[in-house]
């Protein structure tokens, strides 16, 4: 038996007791990606490689997601174990022991957006239980960051890394929550401008709790100290210059990532607005035409109709 082992960690350092709450009601299902099903949608008709990894509460016998140890205490990381089904193993694990997978991750019934396809993922021998460490001989196939659970139903949504749209329910809920806060006047959601969409998108991706600012760290052990990084003459020391360079690079990358995510998300907000427009047009239309086939299994002969259109009045 082989298993896919996934390393789980928070998006920012937290205490072990806090991280344990990140695991509550967490379920991770891994689907096989192959030539016949190469899409990034983490659901059937993809085939699950095995039973999902799950965590309910601490100490539950059914847990197959395990909080890891840090010396004599628990740490702020976990390992998820998904046994590979024999049929999948027989088809894909010889001779290289590699899989292509896409993950479906939910927590408390809320889908966490992660539609990245992972190719040539290594599997680990056996099915580890009561996992306390990801050190060898455990082979980690993937690493997955878990966002703060307080944001699961809030106004924080990221575009999936593979370019696919975020889940409709999550996007719809988040946009409506943002518009309920700002502006005060009612908004014509069916006719949002490009500036409106970008403004909403920036709100969606810029939560500073989930994505904290880089810190101006310096010294050993590293500690936040902005003044040291920029005050002469100490700022010219080699170690301080290195720390300053790392801080400035991290800050540049941070804002570049936010800008890129917001630009991508704006397109999905625009599509959401277009959907509101279509819904209004359908509701206000005086008539609707439905075209449907009248012959499902036979070919229309001369003088016969293959399909018909029905006009409905509102």
N, C-alpha and C positions, 0 to 999 in steps of 0.2 A: 504494500500500500504506500502511495505517495500523497503528499499534501501540499497545497499552496499555503504558504505562511506570509501574512501581511503585517508589516510593522506599522503601528498606529501611534501618532504623537499629536500634541496640541499645536495650534497655529502660533502660539506664543507660550513661553514657559509658565507653568502653573504649579501649585502644590499638589502632591499626590492625591489628597482627599478631594480636591477640586476636579482633578482629571478623572477620578472614578465616576463622577457624575456625567462626564462626557460619554461614558460607555453605556449608560442606562438605556435599555430598550434598543440597542444598536444591532442592526442586522446587515450582513454583507454577503451578497450573492455574486459569485463569479460566473460569467457566461463565456463559453468557448467561442472564439472568433475564427472563422475558417473561410475557405474560398466561396462556399455557398452562402454564408452569412457574414459578410465583411463589415456590416454597418456598425455604427457606434451606439445604437439604441440598446440599452442594457435590459433586455426582456426577450421572451419568446418572439420569433422562432429560434433565437439562439438557444443552445443547449446548456443548462447549468452543469458545471464541471463536477458538482457534488453538492451535498447539503450545505445550506448557508451557515456561515459563522455567526454566532449571536451571543448577546450578553443581556441579561435581564436585570438582576441586582447582584450585589456582592455575595459570593458564596453559593449561588444557585448551581445545582448539579448539572443543569442543562447548558451552562456557559461553555462556549468554545472560543470565546475571546477572553484572554487572560491578562490582567494587569501585571506588569513585570516588576521584579525586585531590583532594589538599588542597595546592595550590601545587605544590611539587616532589616531594611524597611522597604515598603513598596515605592515604586518610582512613577513618574508621570509619562508612562509609555505602556503600550500593550501589544500583544501578538494575537492575531486572528488566525485560526486554523481551519482550512477547508479541505477535507479529504477528497482526493480525485477519484471519481467513479471508475470502476474497472473498465467500462466500455470506452471512456475517454482515454484512460491510460493505455489501453491496448492500441488505440488508433494513433495517438499523438506523442506518447512518451518514449517511443523507440525510434532511433537509437539515442536521441539527444536529451531526453527528459526536459522538454521545453513546451510551453503552452502559449497561445495567444488568448488574452482574456480582456473583457470589459466588465466593470463592476457596477452593481446596483446597490447603493448604500442608503439605508433608511434609519432614522432614529425617532422612536415614538410615532411611527407612521409618516413622518415627514421625510421626503427624499432629499438627500444631500447631493448636490450637483457634482458629479465626477464621471464624465463620459469618455475619459481618455482610454484609447485602446493601447494595451500593453503587449508588445510582441516579444516572443522568445523569452517568456518568464520562466525562471528556474523553479523547480519544485524541490521539496525537502523529503528525504526518505522517512517512511513511517508516518504515524499520526500522533504527534506529541500531545500529551494531556497535562493539565496543571502546569502549563508553560510558565517559567519564571525568568527566562533569559532568551535572547535571540543570538547568543554566541554559538560558534560552531560546536557540534555538527549541524545545528539548525541552519537551513538555507532560506534566507528571506527573499521572496520573489518580488514583492512590491512594498513601497512605503506610502502611507496615506495620512494626510493631515486632517484632523477633526476640528471643525470650528466650535466655538463656544455654544453650548446648547441653548443658552438664553436667546440666541439669534435665529433659532430654527424657524420661528413663525413671525419674525420681525421684518424690518424693511431692508435686510441685507441679502442681496442675491448677486452671484458672480456668473458671468457667461462661461459655459463649459469650455475646457481647454481645446476640445477638438473642433470647435466652430459650430456645433449643433446648438439649437435654441435651449434656453432653460425651461424647466417644466412650467406648463401654462399656469397651473394653480399657484405655484410659488410666485411667479411673475405677477399674476393678476392681484394676488393678495398684497404683495409688497408695494406695487404702484398705487393701489387704492389707499393703503395706509399712509404713503407719502403725501398724496393729494388731500387726504383728510387733515393733515397738519399744516400744509402750505401749498397754495395760497389760501387766504380766508374766503375769497369769492369762489363760487362754483366754477368748475372748469369744463369746457366742452371737450370731453375726452375723445370724442370721435374725430376731432380736427386739431390734434396737437401739431404745432410747428416743429421744425427740426431743432430749434433752440429749446423748445419745451422738452422734447425727447432727450436731448443731451443733458439738460438740467436734471431731469428725473434719473437718468442713467448714472450721473455722478453721485446722486444721493444713494442709489442702489449699491454701488460698489465701494463706497468710501468710508465704511464704518471703521472708526479708529480703535474700537475695542477688538474687533476681529483682525484688523490689520494695523497694529501699533506702529508708530513712527520709529525709525532706526534711532538708536541712542548714541551720543558722542562718547564712546567708551575709550578710556585710556588707563594705563597703569597695569600692575599685576598684584592682585587679581583685577580684571577690568571693572571700572566703575564710571558712571556718567560724570563727565567733567568738561563742559564746553569751554570754560575759561582757559584751562590748561592747553587745549588744542590750539588756541588762537592768540595767546599772550606771549610776546617776546620778553626775554630771549629763549625761554624754555621751549617755545613752539618750533624752534629750529633743530631741536635734538632729533636724532634719527628715529628713535622709537616713537616720539610724539608725531613726527611727520607721517610715519606709517599709520598711526592710529587716525590722524586727521584725514589721510587719503581714503582709508576704509570707510570712515563716516560719510565723507562727501560722496563717495561712489555709491554707498548704500542709499543715501538720500536721493540721489539722482535716479537710481533704479526704482526706488519706491514710487516716486511721482510719475515716472515713465510707465510703470505698470498700471497705476491708477488711470492715467490718461488713455492707455490702450484698452483697458477693460471698459471704461466708460464709452469710448467710441464704438466698440463692438456692441455694447449693451444698448446704445441709443437706437440701433437698427431694430432690435427686438421690441423696444418700447414703441417705435413707430408702427411696427406690425401689430402690436397690441391695440394701438389707437385705430388702425385701419379695420381691425376686427370689430371694434365698437361701432365704427361707421357702417360696416356691412350689416351688423345686427339691426341698427336703426333703419337702414334702407329696407331691409326685409320686413320689419315690423310695420313700416309706413306704406309699403307697396299696396296699390289697389288690387293688383292681380299677381298671381304667381303661376308659372308654367312648369309642369313636371313631365319630363319625357321618360318613358319607360318601355322596355321591350315587351312585345306581345307574343313573340315566338322565342322560347328559350332553348329548344332542342332541335328545331327544324329550320330549314332555310325558306324564306318567303318565295313563293312561286309568283309568276307574272300576275299582276293584278292584286296581290296580297301585300299587306303592310308588315314590315319587320318590327316597327315600333310605333307608339302613339304618344301624343302630347295632350295632357289634361290641363285646362286653364281653371284655376281656382280664384274666386273672388273674395276679397277681404270684407 
